[in-house]
């Protein structure tokens, strides 16, 4: 096979496309595409990093292919690529534009006999997270002509400036330190290990997660990826890396900072996740997200469930919420079918939330979901106290005694909350449970056993408070308690007055009602 002469060696930091373009200039003084056509090599195959194509070019140019293949980004299909041991999607590659550092290109030509063939495109410039030259600390410049052969990344065409013009670009290029994320990506491609959480995911996943978190941290929740400059991305990547390198705990501390910022800005409510996490949440919740974003999605999802308002069954970042940890008063009220004002007052009365919740919107107060949900269910089952005598076949004073002893509990137990229907209500399930206890616990009789009387008669005869008698009956301190078959509820209960007479002395202090 004929070989090119003289030999122009491949430089270990450049790309195969860069080397091929330099070969074209060096041997023909012309453009890349005609040169490849003369060699029978397709530009598309070279751009795709086809191993056979790279090997063929190396054989013609008398170059060891291993060095070139090490710097080859291989197309795997379905917009997937492979560089060394790292696979990633097309978004990891800076394209269709070509990036360059003008200082590097100026140095390439310095002291060279053929400066036109010395400009080389660095491999690292093709990586999206690399935005600053690690040698000169200049923000990279992007070029594109919007032509079909932009894919060739031919620097002689895209950067026609002479050395003086390149130095002028150097003077105007923003100077900044490369981000720690950039340093991590380059080190990882060299086979070095980094933080465990970052190393445990794809290189593209950790890159994108860091960039999107940093975008919100540095530029706020209204920032949009398309509006950020190269310098902006470098800055926000550096900011977020301080959290990402600490793993999940570090990421969550960054999320907490975003939440705190929302509070400080006076933004109330716990459901507007876009207003809290900005483009990070827009990215991870987008229906157009077809690639696995990595563990960042589950970290954010778990963080939202642990700290924000969620609803059972709602879709959250690709998965339905089971039992929420927290929900706002408004969310619980809607799902429970009760009024949020009444729910809030009941929760305050139960000391589930503080009284200062009255001064905040319903959406701004979080409640333990299971506690709040159970209270809402009780409210839906609420039966007005005035209806209890009919349900229990008892007098109103007797119902009051049941509440005083705790055998029945009003939904509002705090004396400071006695307004409205719910404050005068009992949970219907508790009423039903009390009736079932009467029917299942006490022997049924057709007629009153000798000496036994109704509860009211026993209280009157022995001058014993009804609360004491009810505790004796339902805490089983009385041995002889019966129920008349013909009389339901409390009205049909029968006790022995002699037992009742000595009842107060038999009841332990722990069972005594606090009102006595």
Secondary structure, 3 states (H helix, E strand, C coil): CCCCCCCCCCCCCECHHHHHHHHHHHHHCCCHHHHHHHHCCCHHHHHCCCHHHHHHHHHHHCCCHHHHHHCCCEEEECCEEEECCEEEEHHHECCCCEEECHHHHHHHHCCCCCHHHCCCCEHHHHECCCCECCCCCEECEEECCCCHHHHHCCHHHHCCCCHHHHHHHHHHCCECCCCHHHHHHHHHHCCCCCCHHHHCCCHHHHHHHHHHHHHHHHHCCCCCHHHCCHHHHHHHHHHHHHHHCCCHHHHHHHHHHHHHHHHHCCCCCCCCHHHHHHHHHHHHHCCCCCCCCCCHHHHHHHHHHHHCCCCCCCEECCEECCCCCEEEHHHHHHHHCCCHHHHHHHHHHCCCCCHHHHHCCHHHCEEEHHHHHHHHHHHHCEEEHHHHHHHHCCCHHHHHHHHHHCCCCECCCCCCCCCCCHHHEEEHHHHHHHHHHHHHHCEEECCCCCCEEEHHHHHHHHCCCHHHHHHHHHCCCCCCEEEECCCCCHHHEEEEHHHHHCHHHHCCHHHCCCCC
